[in-house]
Amino acid sequence: MVRLRCPFPECNCAIVELDESREASLPTGISEKLRLMLPSKHATSDGLFTVFEDIWDFDNIGVSRAISEGSVDIFDKRDAEKVMFTWRGNSYVLSKLQKYLICADCDRGPLGVVCEVRSSKNSDETLTLNMLSLRSVKQAEK
């Protein structure tokens, strides 16, 4: 069993068990646009996330305060295809960054995001997803 953990050696908090059925691939470079923590300044983002509908599905995760409108400008409707992804057989577009996911023990991050997404088929259908970047955490055997 593989656990996703806080990447900081002095912390190493267990965040959640890796579940490949929850993975979603967002466009490359999205981590930089979302200002997510990467392992080094030379790391590239592959756009892989593990996605949860309910924040309580995590074993241990913290959440930042609400993010002010316009502080992260990637949700321009003209560039919707740049933030489109498929998860569990449905296509979504990121529409609003709400909060950041951080380590519950050391408060460092951001390791992921809480986003409002809309269905690419029905733009009136929205959903809030908790998306943990697999590049921002470390994977370790239990």
DSSP file with accessible surface (Angstrom, degrees, kcal/mol):
  #  RESIDUE AA STRUCTURE BP1 BP2  ACC     N-H-->O    O-->H-N    N-H-->O    O-->H-N    TCO  KAPPA ALPHA  PHI   PSI    X-CA   Y-CA   Z-CA
    1    1 A M              0   0  104      0, 0.0   141,-2.3     0, 0.0     2,-0.4   0.000 360.0 360.0 360.0 131.2    0.0    0.0    0.0
    2    2 A V  E     -A  141   0A  37     16,-0.3    16,-2.8   139,-0.2     2,-0.4  -0.851 360.0-159.7-103.2 132.2    1.4    3.4   -1.0
    3    3 A R  E     -AB 140  17A  27    137,-3.3   137,-2.3    -2,-0.4     2,-0.5  -0.877  15.5-132.6-109.0 143.1    0.7    6.5    1.1
    4    4 A L  E     -AB 139  16A   0     12,-3.5    11,-3.1    -2,-0.4    12,-1.3  -0.842  36.2-175.3 -91.8 129.4    0.9   10.1    0.0
    5    5 A R  E     -AB 138  14A  50    133,-3.0   133,-2.3    -2,-0.5     9,-0.2  -0.853  35.2 -85.3-127.7 159.7    2.9   12.1    2.5
    6    6 A C        -     0   0    0      7,-2.4     6,-0.2    -2,-0.3   131,-0.1  -0.384  39.9-134.7 -57.8 136.3    3.9   15.6    3.2
    7    7 A P  S    S+     0   0   36      0, 0.0    -1,-0.1     0, 0.0   130,-0.1   0.618  76.3  99.8 -77.0  -9.6    7.1   16.2    1.3
    8    8 A F    >>  -     0   0   50      1,-0.1     3,-2.0     5,-0.1     4,-1.9  -0.656  68.3-144.8 -83.5 122.6    9.0   17.9    4.1
    9    9 A P  T 34 S+     0   0  102      0, 0.0    -1,-0.1     0, 0.0    -3,-0.0   0.841  98.4  55.4 -56.9 -35.4   11.4   15.4    5.8
   10   10 A E  T 34 S+     0   0  130      1,-0.1    -2,-0.1    -3,-0.0     0, 0.0   0.633 120.3  31.7 -75.0  -8.5   10.8   16.9    9.3
   11   11 A C  T <4  +     0   0   32     -3,-2.0    -1,-0.1    -5,-0.1    -5,-0.0   0.812  64.5 169.7-107.8 -70.3    7.1   16.4    8.9
   12   12 A N     <  +     0   0   62     -4,-1.9    -2,-0.0    -6,-0.2     3,-0.0   0.737  22.1 178.5  61.8  25.1    6.3   13.3    6.8
   13   13 A C        -     0   0    7     -5,-0.2    -7,-2.4    -8,-0.1     2,-0.6  -0.321  32.4-119.4 -59.2 134.4    2.6   13.4    7.7
   14   14 A A  E     +B    5   0A  26     -9,-0.2    -9,-0.2     1,-0.2     3,-0.1  -0.695  35.5 176.0 -77.9 120.9    0.5   10.7    6.0
   15   15 A I  E     -     0   0A   0    -11,-3.1    44,-2.1    -2,-0.6    45,-1.7   0.894  54.8 -34.5 -94.4 -49.4   -2.1   12.5    3.9
   16   16 A V  E     -B    4   0A   6    -12,-1.3   -12,-3.5    42,-0.2    -1,-0.4  -0.973  60.9 -92.1-169.1 157.3   -4.0    9.8    2.1
   17   17 A E  E     -B    3   0A  88     -2,-0.3     2,-0.3   -14,-0.2   -14,-0.3  -0.601  49.4-107.8 -77.1 138.8   -3.6    6.3    0.5
   18   18 A L        -     0   0   26    -16,-2.8     2,-0.4    -2,-0.3   -16,-0.3  -0.535  38.8-178.9 -69.7 127.5   -2.8    6.4   -3.2
   19   19 A D    >   -     0   0   62     -2,-0.3     3,-2.2     1,-0.1     4,-0.2  -0.919  16.4-161.4-131.8 103.5   -5.9    5.3   -5.2
   20   20 A E  G >  S+     0   0  146     -2,-0.4     3,-1.4     1,-0.3    -1,-0.1   0.745  87.6  68.7 -61.4 -21.8   -5.2    5.2   -8.9
   21   21 A S  G 3  S+     0   0   75      1,-0.3    -1,-0.3    29,-0.0    67,-0.2   0.670  98.0  53.7 -71.0 -12.8   -9.0    5.2   -9.6
   22   22 A R  G <  S+     0   0   40     -3,-2.2    29,-2.3    65,-0.1    -1,-0.3   0.385  84.5 118.6 -98.2   1.2   -9.1    8.8   -8.3
   23   23 A E  E <   -C   50   0B  60     -3,-1.4    65,-0.4    27,-0.2     2,-0.3  -0.420  37.4-178.6 -76.2 145.9   -6.4   10.1  -10.6
   24   24 A A  E     -C   49   0B   4     25,-2.5    25,-2.7    -2,-0.1     2,-0.6  -0.991  19.6-139.5-138.4 144.6   -7.0   12.9  -13.1
   25   25 A S  E     -C   48   0B  74     61,-0.5    61,-0.5    -2,-0.3    23,-0.2  -0.927  20.3-172.1-110.3 115.7   -4.5   14.4  -15.6
   26   26 A L        -     0   0    4     21,-3.5    59,-0.1    -2,-0.6     3,-0.1  -0.563  43.9 -67.2 -96.9 167.1   -4.7   18.1  -16.0
   27   27 A P    >   -     0   0   40      0, 0.0     3,-1.7     0, 0.0    -1,-0.2  -0.194  62.6 -95.2 -55.8 143.0   -2.8   20.0  -18.6
   28   28 A T  T 3  S+     0   0  119      1,-0.3    18,-0.2    18,-0.1    -3,-0.0  -0.297 111.5  29.4 -56.9 138.8    1.0   20.1  -18.2
   29   29 A G  T 3> S+     0   0   20     16,-0.7     4,-1.7    -3,-0.1     3,-0.4   0.377  80.0 119.9  91.0  -3.7    2.1   23.2  -16.3
   30   30 A I  H <>  +     0   0    3     -3,-1.7     4,-2.6     1,-0.2     5,-0.2   0.863  68.2  61.8 -64.5 -32.3   -1.1   23.6  -14.3
   31   31 A S  H  4>S+     0   0    1      1,-0.2     5,-3.0     2,-0.2     4,-0.4   0.906 105.1  47.1 -60.7 -40.5    0.8   23.2  -11.0
   32   32 A E  H >45S+     0   0   85     -3,-0.4     3,-0.8     3,-0.2    -1,-0.2   0.920 112.4  49.3 -66.5 -41.9    2.9   26.3  -11.8
   33   33 A K  H 3<5S+     0   0  106     -4,-1.7    -2,-0.2     1,-0.3    -1,-0.2   0.869 113.7  45.8 -65.3 -36.1   -0.3   28.3  -12.8
   34   34 A L  T 3<5S-     0   0    1     -4,-2.6    -1,-0.3    -5,-0.2    -2,-0.2   0.505 112.6-124.1 -81.6  -6.2   -2.0   27.2   -9.6
   35   35 A R  T < 5 +     0   0  149     -3,-0.8    -3,-0.2    -4,-0.4     2,-0.2   0.855  50.3 167.3  64.9  38.5    1.2   28.1   -7.7
   36   36 A L      < -     0   0   12     -5,-3.0     2,-0.2    -6,-0.2    -1,-0.2  -0.530  42.1 -98.6 -82.5 152.3    1.4   24.6   -6.2
   37   37 A M        -     0   0   38     73,-3.0    -1,-0.1    -2,-0.2    96,-0.0  -0.481  38.9-166.6 -70.8 133.9    4.6   23.5   -4.4
   38   38 A L        -     0   0   31     -2,-0.2    98,-0.1    98,-0.1     7,-0.1  -0.866  35.0-106.9-117.0 158.0    6.9   21.4   -6.5
   39   39 A P  S    S-     0   0   87      0, 0.0     2,-0.3     0, 0.0    97,-0.1   0.776  97.8  -3.4 -59.8 -28.1    9.8   19.3   -5.2
   40   40 A S  S >  S-     0   0   62      1,-0.0     3,-1.5     4,-0.0     0, 0.0  -0.977  75.0-103.4-154.5 166.6   12.4   21.8   -6.6
   41   41 A K  T 3  S+     0   0  190     -2,-0.3    -1,-0.0     1,-0.3     0, 0.0   0.691 121.6  53.3 -68.8 -14.3   12.5   24.9   -8.7
   42   42 A H  T 3  S+     0   0  152      2,-0.1    -1,-0.3    -4,-0.0     2,-0.1   0.462  84.3 113.8 -96.5  -2.5   13.6   22.7  -11.6
   43   43 A A    <   -     0   0   15     -3,-1.5     2,-0.3     1,-0.0    -5,-0.0  -0.356  57.0-143.1 -70.4 147.4   10.8   20.3  -11.4
   44   44 A T        -     0   0  103     -2,-0.1     2,-0.5   -13,-0.0    -2,-0.1  -0.840  15.8-120.2-108.4 151.6    8.2   20.1  -14.1
   45   45 A S        -     0   0    3     -2,-0.3   -16,-0.7     1,-0.1   -15,-0.1  -0.785  18.8-172.1 -94.2 125.9    4.6   19.5  -13.6
   46   46 A D        -     0   0   69     -2,-0.5    -1,-0.1   -18,-0.2   -18,-0.1   0.489  41.8-123.3 -92.0  -4.2    3.1   16.4  -15.2
   47   47 A G        +     0   0    0      1,-0.2   -21,-3.5   -22,-0.1     2,-0.4   0.641  57.3 149.9  77.5  12.9   -0.5   17.5  -14.2
   48   48 A L  E     +C   25   0B  54    -23,-0.2    86,-2.5   -25,-0.1    87,-0.5  -0.699  16.8 170.4 -85.3 130.9   -1.3   14.3  -12.3
   49   49 A F  E     -CD  24 133B   0    -25,-2.7   -25,-2.5    -2,-0.4     2,-0.5  -0.933  32.9-135.0-131.7 155.0   -3.8   14.8   -9.4
   50   50 A T  E     -CD  23 132B   0     82,-2.4    82,-2.6    -2,-0.3     2,-0.4  -0.955  33.0-151.3-108.1 134.0   -5.7   12.6   -7.0
   51   51 A V  E     - D   0 131B   0    -29,-2.3     2,-0.4    -2,-0.5    80,-0.2  -0.891  18.3-179.8-119.4 135.8   -9.3   13.9   -6.7
   52   52 A F  E     - D   0 130B   4     78,-2.6    78,-3.1    -2,-0.4     3,-0.1  -0.994  21.4-157.3-132.0 138.4  -11.8   13.7   -3.9
   53   53 A E  S    S+     0   0  102     -2,-0.4     2,-0.5    76,-0.2    -1,-0.1   0.804  87.3  50.7 -79.1 -30.9  -15.3   15.0   -3.8
   54   54 A D  S >  S-     0   0   75      1,-0.1     3,-2.1    76,-0.1     4,-0.3  -0.934  70.6-148.9-115.1 125.3  -15.3   15.1    0.0
   55   55 A I  G >  S+     0   0   42     -2,-0.5     3,-1.4     1,-0.3    -1,-0.1   0.795  97.3  67.7 -60.1 -25.6  -12.5   16.7    2.0
   56   56 A W  G 3  S+     0   0  212      1,-0.3    -1,-0.3    -3,-0.1    -3,-0.0   0.568  79.8  78.1 -76.4  -4.7  -13.2   14.1    4.8
   57   57 A D  G <  S+     0   0   69     -3,-2.1    -1,-0.3   -41,-0.0     2,-0.2   0.683  78.9  87.3 -75.1 -17.3  -11.9   11.3    2.5
   58   58 A F  S <  S-     0   0   14     -3,-1.4     3,-0.2    -4,-0.3   -42,-0.2  -0.544  74.6-143.3 -76.7 149.0   -8.4   12.5    3.3
   59   59 A D  S    S-     0   0   94    -44,-2.1     2,-0.2     1,-0.3   -43,-0.2   0.853  88.4  -1.9 -75.5 -36.9   -6.7   11.0    6.3
   60   60 A N  S    S+     0   0   53    -45,-1.7     2,-0.3   -47,-0.1    44,-0.3  -0.774  81.4 140.4-161.2 104.0   -5.0   14.3    7.2
   61   61 A I        -     0   0   27     -2,-0.2     2,-0.3    -3,-0.2    42,-0.2  -0.993  31.1-145.6-148.5 147.3   -5.2   17.5    5.2
   62   62 A G  E     -E  102   0B  13     40,-3.4    40,-2.4    -2,-0.3     2,-0.4  -0.772  10.7-146.1-109.1 162.5   -5.4   21.2    5.9
   63   63 A V  E     -E  101   0B  59     -2,-0.3    38,-0.2    38,-0.2     3,-0.1  -0.993  11.0-135.7-132.2 135.0   -7.3   23.9    4.0
   64   64 A S        -     0   0   33     36,-2.7     3,-0.1    -2,-0.4    38,-0.0  -0.204  37.8 -82.3 -75.9 175.5   -6.3   27.5    3.6
   65   65 A R        -     0   0  225      1,-0.2    35,-0.4    34,-0.1    -1,-0.2  -0.281  68.3 -69.0 -68.0 166.4   -8.6   30.5    3.9
   66   66 A A        -     0   0   79     33,-0.1     2,-0.4     1,-0.1    33,-0.2  -0.242  52.0-121.9 -59.2 143.3  -10.7   31.4    0.8
   67   67 A I        -     0   0   28     31,-2.7     3,-0.1    30,-0.1    -1,-0.1  -0.757  28.1-115.2 -90.7 133.4   -8.7   32.7   -2.1
   68   68 A S    >   -     0   0   86     -2,-0.4     3,-1.8     1,-0.1     4,-0.3  -0.318  39.2 -89.8 -69.9 149.6   -9.7   36.2   -3.3
   69   69 A E  T 3  S+     0   0  145      1,-0.3    -1,-0.1     2,-0.1     4,-0.1  -0.284 110.0  14.1 -56.9 135.4  -11.2   36.6   -6.8
   70   70 A G  T 3  S+     0   0   65      2,-0.3    -1,-0.3    -3,-0.1     3,-0.2   0.416  87.8 114.8  82.7  -3.3   -8.5   37.2   -9.4
   71   71 A S  S <  S+     0   0   39     -3,-1.8     2,-0.5     1,-0.3    -2,-0.1   0.797  86.0  33.0 -73.3 -25.4   -5.6   36.2   -7.3
   72   72 A V  S    S-     0   0   10     -4,-0.3     2,-1.2    25,-0.1     3,-0.4  -0.936  79.3-162.8-128.5 107.4   -4.9   33.3   -9.6
   73   73 A D        +     0   0  132     -2,-0.5     3,-0.1    -3,-0.2   -39,-0.0  -0.618  53.3 106.8 -98.3  76.5   -5.8   34.1  -13.2
   74   74 A I        +     0   0   23     -2,-1.2    -1,-0.2     1,-0.1    20,-0.1   0.389  57.8  81.6-122.4  -1.4   -6.1   30.8  -15.0
   75   75 A F        +     0   0   35     -3,-0.4     2,-0.3    20,-0.1     5,-0.1  -0.052  52.2 149.9-102.3  35.3   -9.8   30.5  -15.4
   76   76 A D    >   -     0   0   42      1,-0.2     3,-1.8     3,-0.1    -3,-0.0  -0.514  46.1-139.6 -67.8 123.6  -10.3   32.8  -18.4
   77   77 A K  G >  S+     0   0  142     -2,-0.3     3,-1.2     1,-0.3    -1,-0.2   0.794 100.0  63.1 -59.4 -27.4  -13.3   31.4  -20.3
   78   78 A R  G 3  S+     0   0  192      1,-0.3    -1,-0.3     2,-0.1     3,-0.2   0.772 108.2  42.4 -68.7 -24.3  -11.6   32.0  -23.6
   79   79 A D  G X  S+     0   0   55     -3,-1.8     3,-1.9     1,-0.2     4,-0.4  -0.070  73.2 132.2-111.2  32.8   -8.9   29.5  -22.7
   80   80 A A  G X   +     0   0   20     -3,-1.2     3,-1.9     1,-0.3    14,-0.2   0.844  65.8  63.3 -56.9 -34.8  -11.2   26.9  -21.1
   81   81 A E  G >  S+     0   0  122      1,-0.3     3,-1.0    -3,-0.2    -1,-0.3   0.771  92.6  65.6 -65.0 -19.2   -9.6   24.1  -23.0
   82   82 A K  G <  S+     0   0   98     -3,-1.9    -1,-0.3     1,-0.2    -2,-0.2   0.677 109.2  36.8 -74.6 -17.1   -6.4   24.8  -21.2
   83   83 A V  G <  S+     0   0    5     -3,-1.9    11,-1.9    -4,-0.4     2,-0.3   0.005  89.4 122.0-123.9  29.1   -8.0   23.7  -17.9
   84   84 A M  E <   +F   93   0B  76     -3,-1.0     2,-0.3     9,-0.2     9,-0.2  -0.683  32.2 164.7 -92.8 144.0  -10.1   20.9  -19.1
   85   85 A F  E     -F   92   0B   6      7,-2.6     7,-3.2    -2,-0.3     2,-0.4  -0.977  31.9-123.9-152.3 164.0   -9.7   17.4  -17.7
   86   86 A T  E     +F   91   0B  79    -61,-0.5   -61,-0.5    -2,-0.3     2,-0.4  -0.943  26.7 174.0-113.8 133.9  -11.4   14.0  -17.4
   87   87 A W  E >   -F   90   0B   6      3,-2.6     3,-1.8    -2,-0.4   -63,-0.1  -0.978  69.7 -12.0-142.8 125.6  -12.2   12.3  -14.1
   88   88 A R  T 3  S-     0   0  122     -2,-0.4     3,-0.1   -65,-0.4    -1,-0.1   0.856 129.1 -52.3  51.7  42.3  -14.2    9.1  -13.7
   89   89 A G  T 3  S+     0   0   64      1,-0.2     2,-0.4     0, 0.0    -1,-0.3   0.436 117.6 103.7  80.9   1.1  -15.4    9.2  -17.3
   90   90 A N  E <   -F   87   0B  70     -3,-1.8    -3,-2.6    30,-0.0     2,-0.4  -0.896  65.3-129.9-116.6 147.4  -16.7   12.8  -17.2
   91   91 A S  E     +F   86   0B  36     -2,-0.4    29,-2.4    -5,-0.2    30,-0.5  -0.792  29.9 178.2 -98.4 136.8  -15.1   15.9  -18.7
   92   92 A Y  E     -FG  85 119B  15     -7,-3.2    -7,-2.6    -2,-0.4     2,-0.4  -0.912  21.9-146.4-133.5 160.9  -14.7   19.0  -16.5
   93   93 A V  E     -FG  84 118B   4     25,-2.3    25,-2.4    -2,-0.3     2,-0.3  -0.994  28.8-118.1-126.5 131.3  -13.3   22.5  -16.8
   94   94 A L  E     + G   0 117B   3    -11,-1.9    23,-0.2    -2,-0.4     3,-0.1  -0.538  40.2 167.7 -64.8 128.8  -11.8   24.3  -13.8
   95   95 A S  E     +     0   0B  18     21,-2.8     2,-0.3     1,-0.3    22,-0.2   0.690  56.8  14.7-119.0 -26.6  -13.9   27.4  -13.2
   96   96 A K  E     - G   0 116B  80     20,-1.9    20,-3.1   -22,-0.0     2,-0.6  -0.917  57.3-141.7-156.3 126.0  -13.0   28.8   -9.8
   97   97 A L  E     + G   0 115B  12     -2,-0.3    18,-0.2    18,-0.2   -30,-0.1  -0.757  27.7 170.4 -83.3 120.5  -10.1   28.3   -7.4
   98   98 A Q  E     -     0   0B  46     16,-2.8   -31,-2.7    -2,-0.6     2,-0.3   0.858  54.6 -16.7 -99.9 -48.1  -11.6   28.4   -3.9
   99   99 A K  E     - G   0 114B  82     15,-1.6    15,-2.9   -33,-0.2    -1,-0.4  -0.947  60.4-110.4-151.7 168.8   -8.9   27.3   -1.4
  100  100 A Y  E     - G   0 113B  32    -35,-0.4   -36,-2.7    -2,-0.3     2,-0.4  -0.835  23.9-129.3-105.3 148.0   -5.5   25.6   -1.2
  101  101 A L  E     +EG  63 112B   0     11,-2.4    10,-3.2    -2,-0.3    11,-1.2  -0.823  35.5 174.9 -91.7 133.0   -4.8   22.2    0.3
  102  102 A I  E     -E   62   0B  30    -40,-2.4   -40,-3.4    -2,-0.4     2,-0.2  -0.859  40.9 -78.7-131.8 167.9   -2.0   22.2    2.8
  103  103 A C     >  -     0   0    0      5,-2.6     4,-1.4    -2,-0.3   -42,-0.2  -0.498  33.8-146.7 -68.1 132.5   -0.3   19.8    5.2
  104  104 A A  T  4 S+     0   0   33    -44,-0.3    -1,-0.2    -2,-0.2   -43,-0.1   0.786  94.1  44.0 -72.0 -26.5   -2.5   19.5    8.4
  105  105 A D  T  4 S+     0   0  103    -45,-0.1    -1,-0.2     1,-0.1    -2,-0.0   0.918 129.7  18.1 -86.5 -46.8    0.6   19.0   10.6
  106  106 A C  T  4 S-     0   0   40      2,-0.1    -2,-0.2   -98,-0.0     3,-0.1   0.485  90.3-131.7-107.1  -3.4    3.1   21.6    9.4
  107  107 A D     <  +     0   0  115     -4,-1.4     2,-0.2     1,-0.2    -3,-0.1   0.685  59.1 139.1  62.2  20.7    0.7   24.0    7.5
  108  108 A R        +     0   0   97   -100,-0.0    -5,-2.6     2,-0.0    -1,-0.2  -0.592  34.6  27.7 -93.4 161.1    3.1   24.0    4.5
  109  109 A G        -     0   0   32      1,-0.2    -7,-0.1    -2,-0.2     2,-0.1  -0.981  58.8-120.2 155.2-151.4    2.1   23.9    0.9
  110  110 A P        +     0   0   27      0, 0.0   -73,-3.0     0, 0.0    -8,-0.2   0.394  46.9 163.3 -78.3 142.9    0.2   24.4   -1.2
  111  111 A L        -     0   0    1    -10,-3.2    22,-2.2    -3,-0.2    25,-0.3   0.532  65.4 -21.9-101.7 -14.4   -0.1   20.8   -2.1
  112  112 A G  E     -GH 101 132B   0    -11,-1.2   -11,-2.4    20,-0.3     2,-0.3  -0.941  66.8-103.4-173.4-168.6   -3.3   21.0   -4.0
  113  113 A V  E     -GH 100 131B   0     18,-2.5    18,-3.4   -13,-0.3     2,-0.6  -0.931   8.3-136.8-138.5 156.1   -6.5   23.0   -4.5
  114  114 A V  E     +GH  99 130B   9    -15,-2.9   -16,-2.8    -2,-0.3   -15,-1.6  -0.987  43.2 176.9-107.8 117.4  -10.2   23.1   -3.8
  115  115 A C  E     -GH  97 129B   0     14,-2.6    14,-2.8    -2,-0.6     2,-0.5  -0.938  35.3-131.4-127.7 148.1  -11.8   24.1   -7.0
  116  116 A E  E     -GH  96 128B  57    -20,-3.1   -21,-2.8    -2,-0.4   -20,-1.9  -0.829  34.8-172.3 -88.9 131.2  -15.2   24.6   -8.4
  117  117 A V  E     -GH  94 127B   0     10,-3.2    10,-2.2    -2,-0.5     2,-0.4  -0.906  12.1-147.1-122.7 154.7  -15.5   22.7  -11.7
  118  118 A R  E     -GH  93 126B  43    -25,-2.4   -25,-2.3    -2,-0.3     8,-0.2  -0.941  27.1-105.2-121.4 148.4  -18.2   22.7  -14.3
  119  119 A S  E     -G   92   0B  10      6,-2.3   -27,-0.3     3,-0.6     6,-0.2  -0.452  20.0-141.2 -65.3 136.6  -19.2   19.9  -16.6
  120  120 A S  S    S+     0   0   48    -29,-2.4     3,-0.2     1,-0.2    -1,-0.1   0.724 103.0  48.6 -73.7 -17.6  -18.0   20.4  -20.1
  121  121 A K  S    S+     0   0  164    -30,-0.5     2,-0.4     1,-0.3    -1,-0.2   0.834 124.9  23.9 -86.2 -37.8  -21.4   19.0  -21.4
  122  122 A N    >   -     0   0   76      3,-0.1     3,-2.0     1,-0.1    -3,-0.6  -0.878  65.6-165.4-133.9  99.2  -23.7   21.1  -19.2
  123  123 A S  T 3  S+     0   0   75     -2,-0.4    -1,-0.1     1,-0.3    -3,-0.1   0.630  87.7  64.0 -65.6 -11.7  -22.1   24.4  -18.0
  124  124 A D  T 3  S+     0   0  141     -6,-0.1     2,-0.7     2,-0.0    -1,-0.3   0.683  84.3  88.0 -81.7 -17.2  -24.8   24.8  -15.4
  125  125 A E    <   +     0   0   93     -3,-2.0    -6,-2.3    -6,-0.2     2,-0.3  -0.727  60.7 176.0 -86.3 114.0  -23.7   21.7  -13.6
  126  126 A T  E     - H   0 118B  75     -2,-0.7     2,-0.3    -8,-0.2    -8,-0.2  -0.858  10.8-176.8-119.8 159.1  -21.0   22.5  -11.0
  127  127 A L  E     - H   0 117B  47    -10,-2.2   -10,-3.2    -2,-0.3     2,-0.5  -0.987  24.1-128.9-149.9 145.5  -19.1   20.5   -8.5
  128  128 A T  E     - H   0 116B  59     -2,-0.3     2,-0.4   -12,-0.2   -12,-0.2  -0.911  31.2-173.9-101.2 124.7  -16.5   21.2   -5.8
  129  129 A L  E     - H   0 115B   0    -14,-2.8   -14,-2.6    -2,-0.5     2,-0.6  -0.939  22.8-142.1-121.0 144.7  -13.4   18.9   -6.0
  130  130 A N  E     -DH  52 114B   8    -78,-3.1   -78,-2.6    -2,-0.4     2,-0.6  -0.923  25.3-168.8-103.8 115.5  -10.4   18.6   -3.7
  131  131 A M  E     -DH  51 113B   1    -18,-3.4   -18,-2.5    -2,-0.6     2,-0.5  -0.925   8.8-165.0-119.9 111.9   -7.4   18.0   -6.0
  132  132 A L  E     -DH  50 112B   0    -82,-2.6   -82,-2.4    -2,-0.6     2,-0.4  -0.835  22.9-128.5 -97.4 122.1   -4.0   16.9   -4.5
  133  133 A S  E >   -D   49   0B   0    -22,-2.2     3,-0.9    -2,-0.5     4,-0.4  -0.551   6.6-152.1 -71.7 126.6   -1.1   17.3   -6.8
  134  134 A L  T 3  S+     0   0   15    -86,-2.5     3,-0.2    -2,-0.4    -1,-0.2   0.679  97.2  57.1 -73.4 -14.3    0.9   14.1   -7.0
  135  135 A R  T 3  S+     0   0   73    -87,-0.5    -1,-0.2     1,-0.2   -86,-0.1   0.646 102.0  55.7 -85.1 -17.0    4.0   16.2   -7.8
  136  136 A S  S <  S+     0   0    1     -3,-0.9     2,-0.3   -25,-0.3    -2,-0.2   0.507 107.3  50.4 -93.9  -6.8    3.7   18.1   -4.6
  137  137 A V  S    S-     0   0   13     -4,-0.4     2,-0.3    -3,-0.2  -131,-0.2  -0.795  80.6-118.3-123.1 167.6    3.7   15.1   -2.2
  138  138 A K  E     -A    5   0A  75   -133,-2.3  -133,-3.0    -2,-0.3     2,-0.5  -0.837  18.8-135.7-108.8 151.3    5.9   12.1   -1.8
  139  139 A Q  E     +A    4   0A 106     -2,-0.3     2,-0.3  -135,-0.2  -135,-0.2  -0.884  30.1 168.7-104.4 132.6    4.9    8.6   -2.2
  140  140 A A  E     -A    3   0A  31   -137,-2.3  -137,-3.3    -2,-0.5     2,-0.1  -0.997  38.9-104.8-143.5 145.8    6.0    6.0    0.4
  141  141 A E  E      A    2   0A 137     -2,-0.3  -139,-0.2  -139,-0.2     0, 0.0  -0.420 360.0 360.0 -64.4 145.4    5.2    2.4    1.2
  142  142 A K              0   0  163   -141,-2.3    -1,-0.2    -2,-0.1  -140,-0.1   0.616 360.0 360.0 -59.0 360.0    3.1    2.2    4.4
